[in-house]
Amino acid sequence: MAEVLEQLAKELFAGNAKGVAELTNKALAEGLKPSEVLNDGLIKGMGEVGVKFKANEIYVPEVLIAARAMKAGMEILKPKLAESGVEPVAKMIIGTVKGDLHDIGKNLVAMMMEGAGFEIIDLGIDVPAEKFIQAVKDNQPQLIGMSALLTTTMVQIKENIKAFQDAGVRNNVKVLIGGAPVTQKFTDEVGADGYSPDAASAVDKAKELLGIA
């Protein structure tokens, strides 16, 4: 049984969406629990993608292809996980801030987080503070991820954090920020909880902020 999961992780790393879907079905048909297929197959494969991406051994296109393969497996697994009562590691709201239309970095982070077992609510691009606040109220997440790719939109992160405080939701969530111009110094200045220089590091930082092993 371990063989099918090993193969599943390999096919995901290789970005073979069809193979991932077939092996996910096969693993379930062999009687493996949905949580096992998720953790020892899909998450394991995506974890390897994160390690290689961090080490610059693979690049954005390979990550996107692997993430697409992960999605193929998740579509089959999601209803099974819900049936068996498997909870996500944590819930995260993510979006690119108001005035900024960049989404590749944000999408990569969302994929990496999903690949690590987080439930992701993606608000898209050009997201105003009000939309983040409403999403927090509606979804009760543990984490907010904000991305800014321009120095001109970076200030929006500061505005948003102030708006979260004014709306009374800031203390309920950890705020993780990132994007090309964002630095640790800026993170400290605006009062965010954490900063990630790249998508692969975002998972580690998120787990660290939430105290997840």
Phi, psi and omega in degrees: 000325179297332181299316182296324180289323178297316179295321179299313179299320180294316181294325177294313179302323180282350178079024181270090185299318181296315179297321179296316179298314181297315182289329176297313178298319181297315180299318179292320180295330179280000175094010177287145179290146177306322181295325178292317180297320179294304187287315186267354178245286186292309183294323178298315180296317181289330176296321178294322176301315180299317180298313182292324180293318180297324182273007182059030178268338170227166186233182187310313181303318180294323179295317180297320179293318178296321181294324177295320178295320177301317180300320181299320178287321182294327179300323179284320187282326187310307180298325180292320179296318180297317179300320184271006174072023179283123181268147174294160179304315179193170180248135182228134172261135182224147178189156172271136189293165181307135178088353183244126185254012180278138180223355183297312179299315180297318179296320179298316179299314180302317181294317179297319181294317179297321179294344178258009175095009177276148170271126185249130172247105186265115182273355177088213183250167175054047186267118178284161182305320183301323182290321175299313183298315179298320180294325177294315180296322183284326190248348180050056180281167174265345190216141171241131175248125178237136181240140174220127184255356182236148177295332181287332181264348180303324181298336181297330179299315179298314179301318182296316181298322177296318179296323177297320179295313181299327182275355178077020181250354186299321184287347183275345187226157170265140181250121179246128183236160179191177182132158187312311183276353186282138180229171176296323180300313179298319180302315179295321182295319185271353177082026173282162182275332183199163181223142177232128181285341179206170186297321183294323180287339183299321181298312180300316181294317180299315179296321178298315181297324184267358180069034179261132180288000000 
